[in-house]
């Protein structure tokens, strides 16, 4: 009888699910949908505070995410004409907050600085024990958490990146609302969590949108007499700006000096591309479908500055913690919702990453889900996760003076 397994990555913004044949690890079903918990807030702390409040009696976030996953798996099984009891094994990963909300663990340590009192142990149980209908007959495994907001999706990313096999100094970055940054150095892996916010996933940009048809993905200035060169996903008419597009636009603004080192726009008198909006300003990116301007506002720039500075500062802290120089890095693995779509060089231009001239750059979406699938299909997946967890050193950035210093430095553009 054919055996099936499910790998599940519960992200803050999206939930990824793979349904696989365990006999040959062939993918037979896939889902990547918005996390329904976002109805109470796009960020982690909003959800944790909601879950801890009396409002939980109105909407239980634990039941909400379980019902969503059950629904997605039920559809996949139905499409394959498989009965509900077909899934015999599941691996579930996510950041610490998503993990605790799913398994209904005590979230209070995640609401108090320094966010270190979480239950980090791995979980092995049955689907029935956690009230999952589609996993009722399944053995469920969730790897150990790392620490703070760095969850077991970090372990899945390590597995997917393959850095332990290559034995090269490597930087691992899983970009999202909660960005996890790792540094692999011989037998140790340093990890930290940067609260980069939802800017790069476009939940907080005025004309932002997800990476779908019509989203601006690249932006270049032509000659002075030409309009900007713009590419959209699917070559469809412009509808908004996705994450890779915001990085591309920001890099172009810096190159043309339409914003200064502090991220402030020049005046409309200095450039016809800049528009006055009351007491603020905005950059006119392109005409939308209704002939209205798609704008990148001054407030958008500020949020992008905060996000890129948080990621860069976390990287710099890990370099200092591990006593590794940027030029020593041989491999950089970038993942996340838009991990494969943006230009690494443009991200370097805005100061999001150091140059890392000698590093091989790998950009891949959904590395956490890919790693969870490899753990699911591996005969020694649980032992592999334990081995990785033993090598990880969690670096707490809360009230970290080096992080605070680097964050201030990298909010400013070079």
C-alpha positions, -999 to 999 in steps of 0.1 A, spaced: 0 0 0 13 34 -10 24 56 20 20 93 21 35 121 42 30 158 46 56 185 52 42 218 66 60 252 70 38 276 90 51 311 81 39 343 95 24 354 62 20 321 43 16 284 50 33 260 27 23 223 25 38 195 5 21 161 1 45 133 -8 47 96 -16 70 83 12 80 54 -10 99 75 -36 95 110 -21 76 121 -52 56 153 -47 19 146 -53 3 178 -39 13 213 -30 -3 243 -13 10 278 -6 -17 301 9 -20 331 32 -18 323 68 -54 329 80 -41 342 114 -32 375 96 -68 385 101 -58 397 136 -24 412 125 3 409 99 31 408 126 39 382 152 34 403 183 -1 413 173 -11 377 171 6 367 203 -11 395 222 -44 386 207 -39 349 216 -31 359 252 -61 382 255 -97 375 263 -104 379 226 -91 344 221 -126 331 230 -139 349 199 -112 335 175 -88 307 185 -57 311 164 -46 276 172 -78 261 158 -78 285 129 -44 274 116 -52 237 122 -85 241 103 -67 257 74 -41 230 71 -68 203 74 -87 220 47 -57 222 23 -48 185 30 -84 174 25 -84 190 -9 -52 174 -19 -63 139 -8 -97 144 -25 -79 154 -58 -60 121 -56 -91 101 -45 -73 91 -13 -91 84 20 -84 106 51 -62 80 68 -37 80 39 -12 103 56 11 83 79 37 109 87 40 147 90 68 171 97 58 206 109 82 236 111 78 273 117 92 302 137 88 300 175 56 320 176 38 301 148 50 268 164 37 278 198 3 289 184 -1 257 164 8 234 192 -10 257 217 20 261 239 25 288 266 32 320 246 40 342 276 78 339 273 75 353 237 58 384 250 85 393 275 121 404 268 145 387 263 122 362 247 142 332 258 119 311 280 103 291 252 99 253 252 126 243 227 122 205 228 112 186 197 77 172 195 67 137 185 30 129 188 0 116 168 -22 138 147 -51 127 169 -34 142 199 -33 176 183 -68 174 169 -58 172 132 -85 153 112 -63 147 81 -34 137 102 -54 116 126 -34 84 117 -1 102 113 30 103 133 38 140 137 73 153 142 84 189 148 121 195 153 137 214 183 133 252 183 165 273 183 157 301 207 138 334 209 118 338 177 142 316 158 121 284 153 127 250 138 122 264 103 159 274 107 169 238 111 149 230 79 167 258 61 201 243 71 190 210 57 178 225 25 209 246 20 232 216 22 259 237 40 268 209 64 279 187 35 299 214 18 318 224 49 322 260 38 316 292 57 281 302 47 255 328 55 218 316 56 190 341 54 153 333 55 136 367 47 101 373 60 81 393 86 105 376 110 139 372 92 162 344 105 199 349 99 224 321 102 262 318 99 277 284 94 314 281 105 329 246 107 311 228 135 290 257 147 260 275 133 251 309 147 214 320 144 196 352 152 162 367 145 157 401 131 123 418 133 124 430 97 87 436 95 63 431 66 78 457 42 95 433 19 64 411 17 45 443 8 19 442 35 28 477 46 38 495 14 12 519 2 10 505 -34 24 471 -24 11 438 -36 21 401 -36 44 387 -63 17 380 -89 8 392 -124 11 430 -128 35 435 -99 65 456 -107 95 433 -102 124 454 -117 130 491 -123 157 509 -142 162 544 -152 170 549 -189 186 580 -204 173 614 -193 150 615 -223 135 581 -217 109 567 -194 121 543 -168 124 506 -179 99 486 -159 93 449 -158 62 433 -143 54 397 -134 38 381 -164 44 412 -185 10 424 -174 -1 460 -169 12 476 -138 -9 471 -107 15 476 -78 49 469 -63 62 435 -50 92 429 -27 118 426 -55 104 457 -71 107 478 -40 144 468 -37 149 476 -74 132 510 -71 152 519 -40 185 510 -57 176 532 -87 166 561 -65 200 559 -48 219 557 -81 201 588 -95 204 605 -61 167 612 -59 170 603 -22 199 613 1 218 591 25 191 595 51 164 583 26 148 617 21 135 627 -13 147 656 -33 122 683 -39 97 682 -69 116 712 -83 147 690 -86 130 660 -103 97 656 -122 96 621 -108 90 634 -73 55 644 -62 45 665 -31 19 648 -9 9 673 17 38 676 41 55 646 26 68 634 -8 66 603 -31 83 589 -61 61 584 -92 70 549 -103 46 542 -131 10 547 -143 -14 521 -131 -43 505 -149 -66 534 -141 -39 559 -152 -33 567 -115 3 569 -104 18 539 -85 38 556 -58 66 548 -34 61 572 -6 84 587 20 68 565 46 75 534 24 111 544 22 113 546 60 99 511 65 122 497 38 152 514 56 141 498 89 137 463 73 170 463 55 189 478 85 176 450 108 187 423 84 221 438 78 227 445 115 219 409 123 244 397 98 271 420 112 264 408 148 269 371 137 302 380 119 315 395 152 301 367 173 318 340 151 349 361 144 344 357 107 352 383 81 328 389 51 356 380 26 358 345 42 322 337 33 321 312 5 284 305 2 252 325 8 218 309 8 188 332 6 152 320 9 118 332 20 87 342 1 106 362 -24 140 347 -17 146 338 -54 131 369 -71 151 400 -61 185 411 -74 213 403 -49 234 432 -63 206 457 -59 201 445 -23 238 451 -18 234 486 -33 208 495 -7 230 481 21 208 451 29 237 427 25 275 432 26 293 427 -7 305 391 0 326 391 -32 339 355 -30 306 339 -21 285 316 -43 250 330 -41 220 307 -41 185 322 -40 156 298 -35 120 303 -24 105 283 4 137 268 18 119 259 51 93 238 33 120 222 11 140 213 42 109 200 60 102 177 30 138 163 31 134 156 68 101 139 61 116 117 35 148 109 53 151 76 72 172 94 99 155 128 97 149 131 135 185 123 142 197 148 116 176 176 132 190 167 166 226 169 153 220 203 137 203 216 169 233 206 189 256 227 167 234 259 168 243 288 190 214 312 194 224 349 195 199 371 212 196 406 195 173 420 222 192 449 240 223 438 221 245 469 219 263 457 188 230 452 170 217 486 181 249 502 168 249 484 135 212 490 131 218 528 134 247 526 110 228 507 83 196 528 84 217 553 66 225 546 29 262 544 20 
